[in-house]
Amino acid sequence: MSGTSLDGVDAALVEIGGPDSVSLRAFCSIPYSDEQRAAIREAIHSGTARDLALLHVGLGHRFADAALTLLDGAGVAADEVGVVASHGQTVWHEPGRATLQLGDPATIAERVGVRVVSDFRSRDVAAGGQGAPLVPLADAMLFGHPDRGRALLNLGGMANVTWVPRRGSLEGVVAFDTGPGVAVLDAVTRLVDPSSAFDEGGERAARGNADAALLGELLAHAFFSEEPPKSTGRETFGDAYAADLVRRVQGGDGSDDCVATALELTTCSVALGLERWLPQDGPRDVLVSGGGARNPTLMRRLAALLAGWDVRLFEEEFFDGDAKEAVAFAYLGWRAIEGLAGNVPSATGAEGPRVLGSITPA
């Protein structure tokens, strides 16, 4: 898994015993260097066809390296592996129209010697869906509460939430992107301090004061009031959006205030989404994962805004939250080779359940 936050490549070794039985055997995360991250970002935003083709193959090698590193560390041979599931690196996501992830599956299959399932989102889009979010099926089958409702919030580059009325059932599942997770926050931090890839420990945001007037204008964006199913990406909440935010922040030298405003945008849009679109009766439990969960300032602010919710880290109940999306796509890869649907139509808006992904033989 390589998400929109461009932190690096996450690889999970997962043992699957059936539709509701998954255990994490090993996990590793291989961060991108600043140079690698910048090269990927440049190819995505302004690359030629040649640049994107070379990035496709280069990412395939990087994903294969991650898989081989994981297996070596776990002492597991490739011939013990049933399938490699590769989400790929999203370079374009236009909900309901087109979605493109790079990371050549043929390269992975050649390097690892295992069949590969990739390109998970395209079939849902072809079926009239948004192609996102796709993690809700894993959320519903694996991570919901066994007896009552639970929200699972992922704070990646974009933020998405799944409401699961009861583990093991897709009935009543609600899922959607709430808006930016850490993509805008990280981009704003890089703009005000080019030496920092992100706001370490949330320290800049903690020192700054959010621009309340600007925040009100930002939260008036049509996406936040749009009814689910809905998804978004860097095409809407990316570097250009972050640059506009920095330009519009008022007061002082503005650097820490810019970061504080970006953090407030994330937390407020998440809170608005949960309060507006999720059931409000009964116990309200939310487990948080993703890069944003490691930002203590963001987590404190989110807990304050969701005062009626029990806000906890995903790892307090399951495993390392950084591994959650990689585990989810391993599960979707297994479902693909078993011929089982991988989408939740109520979450993506697709015309019905679909088996997701293309299979590249070993």
Protein Blocks (a to p, Z undefined) as FASTA:
>chain_A
ZZfkonaccddddddfbjklccdfbdcdddddfklmmmmmmmmmmpcfklmmmmmmmmmm
mmmmmmmmmmmmnopafklpfbdcdebjafbdcehkaccdehifklmmmmnopacdehkl
lmmmmnopnoiafklmmmmmmmmcfkbccddddddfbdcddddfbghiaghpacddfbjf
klmmmmmmmmmmmkbgbdehhlmmmmpccdfklmmmmmmpmklmpccdddddfklmcmkl
mmmmmmmpgcijhlmmmmmmmmmmmmmmmmmmmmmmmcfehjdddddedjklmmmklmmm
mmmmmmmbccddfklmmmcfklmmmmmmmmmmmmmmnopafbdfklnopabdcdedjddd
ZZ
